[in-house]
Amino acid sequence: MYKIAVIGDYGSIYGFATLGLSICPVKTREEAKNKLKQLAEGKYGIIYITEAVAAEIKEEIEKYQEQTLPAIIQIPGVSGNTGAGVDGVKKTVEQAVGSDILFSQE
């Protein structure tokens, strides 16, 4: 069975521990890169990462975009929502479905 982890600043992710998720607080870009690599090579099927941390390690995240596992999903942190997480999910759905599902024709 695959596990789920959350990477980000401690203030943004500590609450996920109550849900049984592995929390991985990071403070630097290097820590974030190393932790993502460690989790991706482990038995983690889903890795949530705060938008702020994801923005710092985009090139590392891109290495896993073409793989089925792990699914790397951006979430907002305590500093707020930048919209990057929603854009990422939208792009993935567009690739899978072949069109923009949020586009409405009137």
Beta strands, then each sheet from edge to edge (+ up, - down):
strand 1: 3-8
strand 2: 22-25
strand 3: 44-50
strand 4: 71-75
sheet 1: 2+ 1+ 3+ 4+
end
